[in-house]
Amino acid sequence: RPTLSLKTATTPSGAKVEPAVYSPTPPGSPGALMSLAPLVDTVKGAVVNVEVQARPRPAMGGRMQGLPPGLAERFGMQGGQTPFGEGGAPAKQGVGSGFVIDPSGLVLTNNHVVEGADTVRVKLEDGRAFEAEVLGRDSLTDVALLQLKGVSGNLPFVKLGDSDGLRVGDPVMAIGNPFGLASSVSAGILSARARDIHAGPYDDFLQTDAAINPGNSGGPLFNMKGEVVGMNTAIIGGATGIGFAVPANLIQALLPQLQETGVVRRGWVGLAVQDLT
């Protein structure tokens, strides 16, 4: 397994490979809107489509564990139902999004995108496609780390930014694969921080009004520097402009364990209570 490095990397020839970072230029006149086109051009090459295949499985009907009725499909699971529905229909190809964080082919996406998959295929914005291995995943935070196979080490990549530095009202941008529409871009603001949507014990989501839909799952939420500040993960079904992303700082803390052991091990404290009589 390659060693994870989010710093400057080098190719076999010694040439430096830099992460995609954008330096915005102020608009030319007061009140003018700044175009996001240069930012999109800088980072879109590192955003990928994730395609999964799974064999037929038994019926798994019912609401998803931990999510209350009406709260969010985890992109692609309409009405909060499992992907196999009530009747145990054969599993079909699923799609999601992801982003490259190292030129050696390390890709981040959501755990629910690849969970239960028999094969994972990742397609880049330039049309190249690679089979992928799931190096590690954590269901409690819904984060998964993939390794692309057969990569020469020169992939475009982006870096994780400081999600703690985000302020409510800051502009953000999402790129992903909604409904299979690759490289779709939307923009908005950070609507709230530290949202608990009752998806699990580590809920600390960023909330945004940037348009995200089924298929955006696992894709990046960027700040205006081109840094990934969140991973788009959930939406509220039937609502518009309410999406949730896993903070980049939380993802950063998980990465060493995901790469080294494939799982995240957490400490715990036990307490037993008994009568003194």
Sequence and secondary structure as in RCSB ss.txt:
>XXXX:A:sequence
RPTLSLKTATTPSGAKVEPAVYSPTPPGSPGALMSLAPLVDTVKGAVVNVEVQARPRPAMGGRMQGLPPGLAERF
GMQGGQTPFGEGGAPAKQGVGSGFVIDPSGLVLTNNHVVEGADTVRVKLEDGRAFEAEVLGRDSLTDVALLQLKG
VSGNLPFVKLGDSDGLRVGDPVMAIGNPFGLASSVSAGILSARARDIHAGPYDDFLQTDAAINPGNSGGPLFNMK
GEVVGMNTAIIGGATGIGFAVPANLIQALLPQLQETGVVRRGWVGLAVQDLT
>XXXX:A:secstr
      S EE TTS EE          SSTT    SHHHHHHHGGGEEEEEEE        SB TT  TTS  SS
S GGGB TTTTTT     EEEEEEEEETTTEEEE HHHHTT SEEEEE TTS EEEEEEEEEETTTTEEEEEESS
  S      B  GGG  TT EEEEEE GGG TTEEEEEEEEEEEE  SSSTT  EEEE S   TT TT EEE TT
S EEEEEEEE TT SS EEEEEHHHHHHHHHHHHHTSS              
